[in-house]
Amino acid sequence: MASSSSNSFDGSVEEKFDQIFEQKFERMFNAVGDRQEASKAKKKRAFVEREREEGHIRLWKDYFSADATYPPNLFRRRFRMNKPLFMRIVDRLSNEVPFFQQRRDATGRFGLSALQKSTAAIRIMAYGCAADAVDEYVRLGASTAISCLEHFVEGIISLFGDEYLRQPTPEDLQ
């Protein structure tokens, strides 16, 4: 009989242990889930109104309008190429690479122009500066600037690679 009472005692202890274990496990599981939800909520980016339309207008007036603020020699120094070459690149990118085609966002506002995106990429390469350094003038954030740079490089390789990124021919070496 001692063994039967011992088994019932062991069974009740085991049931109690299982009950406590399940409660603790459930609390821990819920706590981990709560922490994960809290960390997801923290990852939201703050919206910064950069007035991108005004950025495009300023860029156009400074370098591309008929009475541009800065003369061609300053354009060449700042962009590391002449204006007609830059415009040829921007034109090809905006016509053939979807990323550089200006679209409306969810609110109906126009997104960044091909000029802004290309200028950001060129400035990062020309000056070797950080992506967030182009924010104040070109009016786009650091992550967008990095995306512009990546798409710019891919677009240049795709559009101009066969012509300019090839082994020199014997005629080229003459």
Number of C-alpha atoms within 10 A of each C-alpha: 6 6 8 9 10 11 12 11 12 12 12 12 12 12 12 12 12 12 12 12 12 12 12 12 12 12 12 12 11 12 12 12 12 12 11 12 11 11 11 10 10 9 8 8 7 6 6 8 8 15 12 19 16 12 20 20 13 15 20 16 15 16 17 19 12 9 10 13 15 13 12 15 12 13 17 13 11 14 18 15 15 15 16 9 10 18 14 11 19 21 16 15 23 20 13 14 17 12 17 25 16 15 14 10 10 8 6 8 11 13 16 23 19 20 23 27 28 24 23 29 22 21 21 21 15 14 11 9 11 14 22 17 16 20 17 11 16 25 23 25 17 16 11 16 27 18 16 25 22 12 20 24 13 13 21 16 14 13 16 13 12 10 9 11 10 9 9 9 8 7 6 7 6 5
